[in-house]
């Protein structure tokens, strides 16, 4: 925690050297101008055969589920989907497909009669299939893998000439298509069997474990895909599922070094400190810049960091969110919060200066945490997005001074 302590010390020193004035400024109740958010379009196709009426969502919290607050679309009559989304979100988050009993598979022109769950990384979302699902889940279990490496691994294990970014239906790649059919049914069957046993295990862990079990049988999948036996179904290992779940979650947690885990926990609390200070300054002065940034910016930052904490199974013993405002596990942050509240309570101008200092320090902390070469791509993307938001918040506070 040496880097954290040093940063807090420099933060406190910066606070002590600022000129704080005790004049009574009038509060600013105007709403600051909002800079339009850049958007981008994600479009792609979903298949075993092309799937019609399947839900495609942006997995904002990395839990492998299409939650109610996550943007989604349904695939059209050709199996295609299109999103128009904020630029950063659309290039960083996983894409989840949830097909239900009424989803139509154009291979047969009938409903699938079961539930299928597919996945792809946003950089591999132009064609989402059972094959992209195994690639994405392997990358979730091994944060050091690149997309190219994960695709190469699957190709080698299946013994098939495939590329998961290429539409095997349009390319008339029968062997890849056959493998996808086998994997789709095997994943669904395995998820159902495991869920019936591990009833309290979250959906993401179940789906990861199902993918891991199916992935262990790729040689058989490839052989049956070559022979055209698409009715082949992978075996399900229901022996001591609790132990399997424990082994899986332990492996996920171990994929991050202790320092990277500590950094996530620190950034989680630092983003919460910003939100709590801004809420307090809004209650004190009524300036809407504080509540706008707290609600629309910092809370999103908190959620983004928490999604990485959950994804990598970081131990959060003693931490709670939502927590009591202004109460922190890290005692350096606790002291800093108390100091910031005192300084910001002098006048609204000084409160704006507190906002500037928080955002400048947040940027510096994020710069430091982006340095490690072993930082997983998804955590790097979250930190970069947070830093971009902090620059925007900094500009908003500077505008008030």
N, C-alpha and C positions, 0 to 999 in steps of 0.2 A: 504493500500500500504506500510505498515511498512517494510515487508520483502524485498520488492523491493528496497526501499531506503537504507536499511542496506547493501544489496548486492552490490549496486552501489558504496556505500562508501568504502566497502572493496576492490572492483575492482580498484577504483581510488587510494587507498592507495598502493595496490600492484604495480600499475604502477609507482608511485612516488618512490618506493624503489628499482626498477630495475636499473641495471647499463646500462646506454645508452651510446654507443660509437659513435663518429662522423666520424669514418674512412669510406672511400669509398670502399665498397665491390663490386666485380664484380657480375653481376646478373647471376642467375642460370636459364638457358633456357632449361634445360633438363626436360623431362617428368618423374615424379616420378613413381616408379613401382606401379602397381595397384594390390591389393590383390583380388584374385578371389572371386566372390560373391557366398555364399552358396545358393543352390537352393533346392526346395522341390517340390513335385508333388501333385497337387490337382486333384482328379478324382471323378466323381459322375454321377448320372442319373437325368434327368429332366423329370417330368411327370405332366400331368393330367392323360392321358395315356402317355406312353413314347412319347416324342416329337423329331422328326427328323428334323434337319436343323434349330434348334433354336440357336440364338446367346447367348453365355454365356461369360460374361466379369467380370473383376476385377474392382470394383468401387473405383478407387483411390481417388476421391474427394467427395465421399459419397453423390452424387446428384441423385442416383437411375436411372441413365441413362448410357448407353454404349457409352461413348464419343469416338471420333476418335483416341485419343492418349492413350486409355486404351487397354490392351491386351485382346484378345477375341479368342474364338474358336467356331465352330459350332458343335452341337451334331451329332453323327454318326447315322447309320441306326438302332441302338438299343436304342437311346436316351442318350448315354453316352458322357461325355466330359472329357478331360484331359488337365491340365495346367502344365507346368514346369516353375516355377517362383522363383524370389528372396525369400529366406526363410522368411524374416520378413513380406513382403507384403502378401505372401500366407497364413499366419496364423493370419492376422489382419483385412483384408479388406472384405467388403460385396461382395457377388457374386450376379450379376444381370442377369436375363434371359429376353431376348426380343424375343418373338415369333411373326412372322408376318403372313400375309394371306397365305403364301406359306408353312408355317411349317406344317408338317404332324403329325397327332395324330394317333398313332398305335392302339388306341381303335377302331377307325373307318377306318383306312388306307386311310383317306382323309385329305385334307388341312383344317386348322381350319377356314379359311376365315375371320379372325379378328386379332386383336393384343392382345397378353397376355403379362403381365409383372409380373414376379415372382422374389423372392428374398430369400436369406438365409444368415445367418452369416457364416463366413468361418469355424467355428467350427461345423456347422450343414449343410455342403455343399455336403455331400455324396448323399443326396437325396433332390432335390429342387422341390417344388410343391406349389400349392396354400396354402396348410396348413403351410409350412415353411414360406411362405410369410406373413401370418397373425402373426406368432410368431415373425418374424424379425421386422415387423412394430410396434408391440406392444412394443418391446424392444427399438425401436427408439423413441417412445413416452414416455417411462419410463426408464431412464438410470440406475435405481437401480435394475431392474429385471435381474436375471440370466436366461440363456437359459432353465434350468430345470423348473424354476418357470413359465416362459412364456409358455412352453409346457403344464405344468400342468393346467394353467389357461384355455388354449384353449380346452383341453380335458374335463374339467369340464363344460365349457360353451356349448360345442357341445353335451355333454352327450354320448360321444362315447369312446370306448376303442381304443385310437390311440396313436402313438408316431411318431412325425414328422420326426424323424431321420431314421425311418424304411420304406422301400419301400413297400407301400401298394399293389402295383400291384403284385410283387413277392410273398408277404405274403398272397395274395388272401383275403385281408381285404376289402370286398365289401362295407361296410358302410363308411369306411374312403375314399375309392375311390369315392363313390357317393358324399360325402361331398366336395371332391376336385373338382369334376366336377361342382357342383353348385357354389362353390366359384370362380373358374376360370372365368366362364361366368358372374357372378355377379360383380367381380372386373372390368372386361373389360367394361361392360355396364355402371357401375358407373363412371369409369375414363372418358369414352367418354362423358357422360352427363355433368360431372363437368367441363371438359376441354372446352366444347362448351360455357359455361357460364363465367367461370373465365379464359378468354383468355390470360391474362397477368401473371397468376400464374405459377410458375415453376413446372416442372414435378414431382419433389420429393414431394412437398406439395400436389399436386393433388393426387398422389398415396397414400400418408399417409392418406389423408382425405377419399379416396375411401375405403381403408382398415378399417379405423375407422367406416365408415358407415356399411360396410358388417359385421364387427365384432359385431356391435350392434344387429345383427339379427341371432346370432349363434344358438339360441334355435330353430328357424324355420328351419335353415339349417340342424341341427341335426335330427329334426323330419322328414324332407323330405328325408334325406339320409337313414334313417332307413326304411321308407316306399318305397324307390326305385324311388321316384319322382325326377329324375335328371334334369328335365326341369324347376324346380322351379328357379325363379330369384328374388334376393333380391330387395327391394324397393330402389329408389334413392331419397334422400332428396335434392331438388334443391332450397329450401327456403332460401333466403338471404345467398348465398354461400360466399359472401365477409365476412360476419360476422363469418361464420364457419371457413374460412381460418384464420381470425384474432385470433379467439379463439385458434386454433390449434398452430399457430406460437408463441402466447403468452405462451401457456403451455410448449412448447419446451424450450423457453428461460428461463422460471421460473424453469425448472428442474435443472439448474446450479445455485449455489450460486453466489452472487456478487463477492466474492473473486476468485472463479474458473473462472468466466468470465474475471476478471481483469488479472488473470494469463495468460489466453490464449492471450489476447491482448498484454501483455508484452512480452511473448515468441515470438509472431509474429514479433514484432519490434526488439527484440534482435537477432533473426535469420536474419532479414533483415540487421541489423547493421553489422553482420559478413560478409554477402555477399557484402555489399557496401564497407567495409574496404578492403576486399580481392581484389575486382575489382580495387580499387584505388591503392593498392600495386602492382598489376600486371601492371597497366598502368605506375607506377613509376619505377619499377625494372625489369619487363619482366620475372619474375620467374613463370614458368607454374604451380607450386604447388598452387599458389593463384587462378588462373583462373579455374583450374580443380576443386578445392574445392568449389569455388563460384558457378560455373555452375552446377556441378554434385551433389554437396552436399547441400549447403545452400539454393539454389533455391528449391530443393525438400523438405527441412525442412520447408521453408516458406509456400509452397503449402500444406504440411501436416497439419500445424497448422491452416491455413486458412480454410481447409476443416472442421475442428472441429468448428471454428467460424461460418461457414455457417450452419453446421448441427444443432447447438444449438441456431441459430438465435441471436447471440451476437450482440449488438448494436455497429456498427463501424462508427458512425457519426464522421466525421472529419478525418477518416483514408482512405487512398487510396493505392492500390497496383495494378499495379506497380506505385510506388511513385517516386518523385524526389530523386535521390541518395543522401544519407547523410542528409535527412530531416526527423525528427521524431516528433511524437506527445509528447512522453514522454521526458521532458526536461533533465532529468538525463541521458537518453540515448543519447540525442543530445550533451550534454557536453562531455560525454564519447567518442562519435564518433570523435568529434573535437580533443580531446586529443590523441586518438589512431592514427589518421592520422598524427598528428604532430610528434609523437614518431616514427612511422613507416617510416616517410620520412627522417630520419637521415641516415639510411643505410639499405641495404637489410637484414643484420643480425638482426638489430633491428626490421625490419618488420616481420621476422620469430618469434621473441620474442613476438610481438603483437599477432601473430597467436596462439602461445602457450597460452598466457594469456586469449584470447577470448575463446578458447576451454575449458580451465580449469574452467573458470567462468561459461560457458554455462553448463558444467556438474554439477557444484555445484548448479546452479539455477534449473536445471531439478531434481536433487536429492530432493531439497526442495519441488518442486511441485508434486513430486510423493508420498509425505507423507500423504496427506488427505485421510481418509478412505472412504469419499463419492465421490472420483474421479471416474467418469464413466470408464468402462473397455476400451472403444475405445480411450478416451483421454489418459488413462494410457498407452495404446499400442503405441500411437503416441509419447508420451514423452520418453518411453523406446527406441523406434527406433531412436529418435533424439539423445539420450544419447549415443547409440551404434555408431552412425555416428560421434559424437563429439570425442569419444575415437580414432576412426580411423583418424580423421583430426589431432588430437593432436600428434599422432604417426608420421604423415607425416611431421608436422612442426619440431618436435624434431629431425627428421632424417636430417633436413637441417642445424642444429646447431652443 
